Amino acid sequence: MNYTLEVASPHETEAFAEKLAQYLKPQDVLTLEGDLGAGKTTFTKGVAKGLGIKRMVNSPTFTILKQYEGNLNLNHFDVYRLEDSDEDIGFDELFESEAVSVIEWAQFIEDYLPKERLEITLIRLSDEGRKIEMKPIGTRYELLCKELNI
């Protein structure tokens, strides 16, 4: 079952992601898909805020991975540059660490992703409005989506 929510602004996108973060645990994996400018980094900023991260969060486009410390740590990946690459940068160890992982452009590392995860797609509805579609894969994420009460 997929879960869908519409938001009217980047602020609402961030606020929803912050709420979602309250339900996350170490080793949770969220994948983010959406066109350029759809709000993937805005979503990640909300997750970071909800995890108690104080540092400024921005896209790790050129570094692939940025790590942040908070009440719960965050691995923020942007794997766009790994398209058509077989490079494994130690994904297993990172996904099994005591952190939440958020992965932008996850389709480019499909073979390395854990079987269970929460796939999130951001779809532009207007200049500021977005549709957030969540596809839970695995019991843990199914329960998480139900708890969010969307």
Protein Blocks (a to p, Z undefined) as FASTA:
>chain_A
ZZddddfbfklmmmmmmmmmmmpcehiacddeddehilmmmmmmmmmmmnopabdcddfk
lnopacdddfbdcddddfklmgoiabdehlmmmmmmccdcddehklmmmmmpcfbdcddd
dddfbfmlccdddddedjklmmmmmmnoZZ
